[in-house]
Amino acid sequence: MELTDLKQGDRIVLEIKWGERPYQIKTAVVGTGEGAILIKPFTYKGTVLDLTSIQFHDMLYNIYCVDKRTGNRLVWHNVQIETQVYKKETYYVVRPSVARLFPSLSERRQHKRMLLNRSGSVLLAKDGPGFPVKVHDVSDNGVSFVMQAGIDFPGKVIRIGFDDEIRGHSFHLQIDCRVVRRQEHEQAELIGCRIVQTNRDFLAYICLKRMEFEAQLKRG
């Protein structure tokens, strides 16, 4: 079965891999042609994320579907995606990769950290008390914050919450993390965490944040 054997209306999953962290988005085929399929794009509150933007050059894309004849779940690794406007609607054009069907296992990808310095809170347990922190920076797989020194974390996972607004979209984020480092920071402590669970809101946020971050770097 080839990618272009998919038919209009077939349900598929677009997997976005950013470093080692995958995000899966349910979508559907809207057309085929010229060795490619046309699928519904990833949108967040009416905004289409242009995955062909240079800000997302370090992402990998996989397509999953179920073969109706056999019931087997199929995957096309490392597909190529272009954003295209057709009849005033935006779609993703997806083509299978010819040069490399599978990404290299040894390839290392950098996780760009974006400075935030926003007020937030940390919840130490599901129903436990929270306390205020300053969220220092964020990337697709990690987040760090500054807090009062000497506070212990009794559980393996903590929840970091903060609000932000990007391009007219308001985000109230709750991120489950695991502490991986602690270091002195002026009169407080800088806590570095690895994200263990995210959701659709976080994916939209981190994509829009990266676009904003890169635009600020270009403006100097």
Disulfide bonds with the S-S distance in Angstrom:
none
